[in-house]
Amino acid sequence: MGKFPKANGRELIAAVIGKPIAHSLSPLIHNTAFKQDKLNWNYHAIEVSKEQLENCISEVRSQKIRGLSVTMPLKEIIIPHLDGLTETASKLNAVNCVFWDGDNLLGDNTDGEGFVRALKSEINDSLDGKSFAIIGSGGAARSVINSLSEMEVGEIIITNRNESRAEYAALLGGPNAKVGSLKDLSSCDFIVNSTPLGMSGTDSEELLPIPIDHLSPNQIVIDLVYNPIQTTFLREAEKLGLRTISGVGMLIHQALIQYERWTGINTSLKEIEDVVAREITKRH
């Protein structure tokens, strides 16, 4: 296991844990935020396997590490090592953020709220009554569905090759959610790809999550994949004249909700968006 560094003087430490971890953009996001808010914090990427998790959390407690971001493969198995969960993390049975509440280590999940905040800031319009098609039913999809269910949105349609997984995800969406098929997508206001298809550096980088002819005029197409910033799916949607939104906004917003949990500060987005976009472009 990678070790947490010792804090220098009054410096406070936060980190992302998971395996693999070298690719993570979380240190860039959080350290940029700490710098612009003039906080004496430092954020690190610590590689932690499933087998190392118990020792890791013991070290978090003994060193009083101020906050954790949690990524694969630890999002579920970390739960027994914590003192409690937020309502959202409990419903999703997955944690991507750990924070202190007094002497207790609590787990939260900020993905869905990050999606909603990013979307609202992007479209500058109400989501009331809007219908959503969610492609996929994994962890990201379930987070988005759960957060949408807490709003006054219209129908939420989940499509996935594995129907039982889609039905499980639909349970998080309440009465407005249902499992659908490709023919249901044309009537939705938003199309959201939550699958990894299109991700840079994978065999599926050029693949589409759905055939492009299932899109309709005036839809807004969102891809939760953020590397590359413009996926093949978004590029093809733009060719049809549709508005597109990348996954970068969700990446940043979910991280900054964690930042708020740890510091109490609602920080500025502008510099962080620029820094992250430059880094992703450089890597691609």
Beta strands, then each sheet from edge to edge (+ up, - down):
strand 1: 12-18
strand 2: 41-47
strand 3: 67-70
strand 4: 84-85
strand 5: 97-101
strand 6: 104-108
strand 7: 132-135
strand 8: 156-159
strand 9: 177-179
strand 10: 190-193
strand 11: 220-223
strand 12: 243-245
sheet 1: 2+ 1+ 3+ 5- 6+ 4+
sheet 2: 9+ 8+ 7+ 10+ 11+ 12+
end
